[in-house]
Amino acid sequence: MVKTISRRAAAIALALFTLGHAVEARAATRCRARSLRDGTIAVRASEVVGTPRWGTRYGESPNPFDGTATCAVGGTLRGCAVAPVGAPERTTPPASCTLYLADDGGVTCSVWIKRCFASSEPPPCPIFPADNVWNRDISELPVHPMSETWVASIGTDALLHPDFGAGPYHGRLIGIPYTVIGPTQPLVPITFIYADESDPGPYPIPSLVPVEGGSSRPSAGKGDAHVLLIDPAKCRLYEVFAAKQLQEGAAWTGGSGAVFDLTSNALRPDGWTSADAAGLPILAGLVRYDEILAGQVTHALRFTAAATQRAYVWPARHFASSATDPALPPMGIRARLKASLDISGFSTTNRIILEGLKRYGMILADNGAPWFISGAPDRRWNDEDLHALKTLRGSDFEIIDQSSLMIDPDSGQALP
C-alpha cells in the first residue's frame, strides 16, 4: 500500500510539473518566427507586456527588436525583425534555430524558426583538460600488433565517410548537433531504458532542441536521436541516446544518458555505457567547423565499425557485442591515418581534418557503418568538398597502441 501511494503521489507530482511547464512554455505570447523571402528573421506574438526582447538562450533575452514602434502595437508583434538591416543577426538563424522572447511581464516564450536546420557554434568550455586522452597527440605511438587484423575486419577497402555536413540530406540533419543552454534553463524529468547505467535526471533539456536525425521541425530525431547539451556556467556536458520528447518538452525519455564534467578526466564507471555504446563522450569526438576556421583539429575523432568484439580497451568502458572473435575490434581502439599518405591534393578544409587524423587519430565508439567519422552539422560545410574524403580507404589507416599513455584505468588523463 505504501508503494501504491508513493507511485500515485509521484505521478500526480509529475503531472502538475508537466502542466505547469507546458502552460509556461505556451504562455500568453504565442510566438512564431520565420525567415522572410529576403532572409529577414521575423517574429509574431500576442499579448506582449511592455517592451519585447529576444535572445538565443533561455534566460538571456537582451536584444531589442528592430522598429518596435511600428511592428509592436497594442501588445501584438506583427513580423518584428530581430535586428536592423545589415546586422548579421537579421538573416542568420542561431545555431539552435530557437529564439527566446521575453517581455516586461516576466514571460518567456521559445520559438523554432520555421524551415530552419540546426548548426553548431564554438563550445564555451574546453572539451576536457589538455592532458586528456582525447587531446593527446599519438603520431609517434607504435602500431598495435593487431592492427592489420582489425583494419581488415573493419574493411580494408571500405571508404572513409564524413558523417556530417551542411545538409539537409533527405530533409534531415547530417551530423550530431549540440546545444549551448542558457543559465536558467529549467530542469525537466527524464527516464531511461538503461537506467542502471545512466546518470539520473532531471536534465536541462530545452523544449525546442536540435536532435540528431532531426528535420526542420524541432525535437523530432531519427536513428540514434542523440541530444547533446553544454552548460557553460558549470562546464557540464549532458548527452542522451534515443531522446524522445514528451508533453511538448515538459518531460523526455531516452535509451541512456550521461553527464560529464568537462573540467575533469574522470571516466564512466567501469562497464557502464553512456549515450554512446563505448561509454565515451560523443562531443569530444566531433569535428566542428570552428576548428576549420582555427586551422587545426587537436583531438581524436569518433568513428564506427560494423562489427565489434565483446570487449573494450581504455578509455572505453563498455562493449556492444556478443561476439568473442579476437579478429573483431574492441571498443576504444584508436586508428591513425598513415603518416606516409600524401594529402597535399585535398582542399584546405579536408587537409585540416586529415592532418588531425594523422596526429590525433580517431577512437572506435559505436557500432555502425565502417569508417564513418562524426562531426557537428554546420551550414558552412561544403558537402561536395567533404565527399573528396571518400577517396580514402581503410588501408590508409593503422591501429596504434595507446596503452602506454594510461596513468589510471579509471581516468582519461594521459601521459605526455
N, C-alpha and C positions, 0 to 999 in steps of 0.2 A: 504493500500500500504506500509506503514511503517513497519507493521508486516511482510509482504511478503519479503521485502528487508532484514529485520533482520534475518528471518529464513534462507534465502538463504545465507546470509553472514556467519551465524553460521555453516551451512552445509559445505560451502567452507573451513572455518577455520578448522573444524573437519577433512575434507578430507586431507587438507595439513598436519595437525598434524599426522594423521594416516599414510600418505605416508612417511613423514619424519621419523617417528618412525620405520616403517617397514623396510625402507632402512637401517637405522642404525642397527636394530636388525640382519638383514641378512648380511649386510656389505660385505666386501671382504674376510672375513676369512673363511666363510662356514664351521664352525667347527662341528665335530661329536665326540661322545665319546661312549665307550662301555667297558664292562668288558670282558677280555680275559678268556680263559679256566682256567688259574691259578688264576683268580681273579684280575689281574692287570687292573687298570683303565687306558685306553689309549685314547689319543685324536688325531684326524686328523684335519688338517686345511690347507688352501692355502692362498697365497698372504699375508703372515705374514711379518710385517715390524720389523726388528731388533730382539730383544730377546723376545720370548713369555713368559708370566707368567700366572698363574691361581689362582683363589680363589673361594670361595663358596658363595660370595655375590657380587652384583653389586657395583662397585666402590672399591672393595677390592680384588686385584689380585697380592699379593706379592710373591707368591710361584714359584720357578723355576721348570721346568720340569726336569726329570731325563735323563741325557745323551743327552742334546740338540745338542751337536756337531755332533752326528751321526743320530739323528732322525729328526732334523730340518735343512733341507738343501735347499738353494735357495728360502727361503720364504715358504716352504711347510713342514708341520708337518706330519710325517708318523708314527702313532702309538706311540707317545711320552707318556711314563709312567709319572704319576703325582708325583711320589716320588720314592726314591731308594728302593731296596729290603729290607724288614724288617721294613720299616716305615708303621705305620698303615694306613696312608692316601693312600698308594698304592693300597690297596684292600678293603678299607671301603668307600663306597659311602657317600657323605654328606647327612644330613637329608633331604634336599630338592631335592635330586637327580640331582641337577643342578650345573654345573661348569661355571665360567665366565672366558673367555680368553681375555687377553689384550696384546697389543704389543707396540712398541716404536712409532707407528704412531697414537696412541690415539684412536684406535678402540677397542670396547668391543663386544664380541660375547658370547651369552649364549647358552648352550647346555645341554640337558637332557641326562643322561647316559642311554643307551639302556637297556631295561629289568629291570630297577630299580624301586623299590617301596619305596615311601616316608616313613620316620621315624620321630623321634622327637629329640629334644635337650633341655637342661635346658633353661628356659626363661631367658633372660638377665636382666629383671627387676622384682622386686616383683610384684605379682599379687594382686594389690590394697593394701592399708595400713593395718597394723596388726590389727587395730580395725574395719575393715570392716566386715559386717555380714557374708560374705562367710568364713572368717577366724576365726570366733567365736566358741569356744568350747561350745556345747549345751548339754553336757552329763548330766547336773544337772537340766535342764529346765523341767517344768511339762508337762505331756501328755495332748494333746488337747482334749477337750470334744467330738469332732467329730472323734477322732482317729479310733475307731473300724469301724465306718460307712465308712469313707474314705478308710481305708485299704481294707474293703470288696468290695468297689466299684472298686478299682484298681485291686484287685484279691488276696484273702486270700491264695489260693492255687497256684497262678501264681508264676513261678520260677524267682529268681533273674537272670539277664542275663548281663554279661560283654560285652558291645557292642564295643569292641576294642580288639586288639591283634597284633600278628606278621603278620598274613596273608601270602599270599593273600587268600581270600575266593571267590571262583568262579571268580578268576582272578582280584579281586578288593581289595582295602584297607579295613581294619577293623578298624574303629575309625574315629575321626575327626582330620585331620592334621593341624598343624600351621607352619608358616614360619617366621624366623627372617630375615628381609630385610637389605640390605646394606645402608650405609649412604647417598648415592646419587641415590638411586632407583628412577627412573623417575615416575612422577605422570601421570596417564592416565585417560581419561574421563570414567565415568560410569553412567548409567541411571538405575532407579529403578521403578518397577511396583508400589510399595507402597512408592512413592516419598514423600508424605506428612508426613510420619512417619520415614523417613530415613535421615541420615546426608548426605548432597550432596557431590559429588565428586569434583575434581578428587581424586583417591585413588592410593597409591604407590604399584600397583599390578605387580609383575614380569610377563613377557610374558610366562615363564615356571614356573608355580606354582602348588604345590600339591592341589588338590581339593577333598573334601570328596566324597567317592564312586569312586575315580579315579582308573585307572589301571596303567600299566607300561608305558602308554602314558601320556604326560604332559597335564594338564589343561583341562581335559575332565572328569567331575564327573557324578555321578548318585545320585538319591534320593534327599536329601536336598542340595547337592552340596555346602556345606559351604566352604568358603575361609577365613582363619584367618591369620592375619599378625601382627607381633610385630615390631615396630620401636624402636630400642634400644636407639637411640640418644635422643628421646623425651619421651620414655616410653609411647608410644601411641599404642593402640590396634585398628585394623581395622577388622571388621567382615562383611561378605557378605553371604546372603542366596540366593540359586538358582543362583550361579555365572555361567556365560557363557562368554566364550572368543569370541571376535570379531576381525577380521582383524589381526590374528596371535598375539593377545595380545595388539594391539595398542589401543583397547577400550574394555570395558566389559559392560554387563548388569547383573542385579540381581533382585531378588524379593524385598529385603530390605537390608539396610546397616546401620551400626552403628559404631561410633568412640568413644572409651573410653580413658580417661586419667587414666593410671594405678597408678598414684600417688594420685588420688582423690577418694572420697567417693560418688561423685555425681551420681545420678540415671538418667535414661532416663526421659524425660518429661512424666508426668502422662498421661496414655492412649496410649503411643507410644510403638510399637513393637521394636525389634532390628533385628539381624539376627536370633534370637530365638523367639518363639511365645510369651513367657512371658516378653519380653523386657529386658532380662538379658544378661550379657556377657557369651559367651559359654566357653571361655578359662578358666575362673575361676572355672568351674565345671568339668574339665577333670582330670582324674588320669593319671599321667605321669610316665614313667619308671625311671626318675631321682629321683623321690620320693621314689621308691622302693630301689634304691641304698642308699638313705639317711636314710632309715629305718622308715619313717613315712609320712603319708598324713595329712596335717594340714589345710585342708579346706573342705568345703562341696563339694559333687559331684553333677552332673547334672543327673536327671532321667526323664523318660517319663511315661505317663499313656494313656490308650486307649481312655478314655472318660473323659472330664473335664467340669467344670462348667463355665458359662458366668460370671466369677468373678476372681479377683486376690487379693492376700494379700501381704503385704510388705515382701520382697523387690521387688516383681514382679510389672510390670507396665502395663500389657496388658493381655487380655484373648483371647482365640482362640476357642470359642464355642458359640452356640446359646441356649444351654440347661440351664435351671434355676433350675434344681433339686438340692436342697442343699445336697443331698447324694453324689453328684459328687464332686470331689476335685477341689478347685480353684487353679489357677496357683500361684506358690510361696510357697506352703506349704512345710514343712521340715519334712522328715522322718528320724528316727533314728533306728539303729539296737539295739535290746533289750540288755541291759547290762547283762542279765542272760544267754544269749546264749553262750555256750561253743565253742570257736573257736580254741582250742588247737590242734585239729586234722588236721588243714589245713596247707598248706605249708607256708614257711616264707613270700613269696610274697603275698599270699592271706590273711594271718593274718594281714599284714600291711594295706591292703585295708579294711578289716573288722574292724580293730581297729579304722581306720579313720571314718568308718560309725557309730561306737559307739560314738565317741567323737564329730564329726562334722556333721554327717548325710548327707543327700542329698536333693536337692531342686527340686521341680517339675517345669520343664522349658518348656516342649513342649508336644504335643500330639504324641503318638507313642505306640509301644508295651509296655505292663505293666512291670514295674520294670527293664527296660533297663537302665543301668548306663553307662555313657560316659567316654571315655578315648582317648588318643592320640595313633595312631599306632606307633609301635616300633619293630624293628627287633629282639629285645632281649626278648620280651614277649614269654612265653611258652603257646601256645594256649590250649594244653591238660591240663595243670595245671589250667589255668583260668576256664576251664569247671567245675571244682570242686565247683565253686561259685554257680552253678546252683542247688546245693542241698538245697539252702536256699529258703524260700518261703515268700510270702507277710506277712504271720502270724508271721514271725520273726521280723517284723518292727512295729513301733508305730509312730504316727504323734505327734510332740511336738508343744507347743505353744511358739513361739518366739517373740510375740508382746511386751513383757516386755523389749526387747533389743532396741526397736526403740527410737531414740532420735528425729529425724525429718523424716516425711514421705517421704521427697524428698532427703534423704541422706541414703547411705548404712552404715553409721557409727553406730556401736552397742555399747551399754553399756558394761562395763567389767563384 
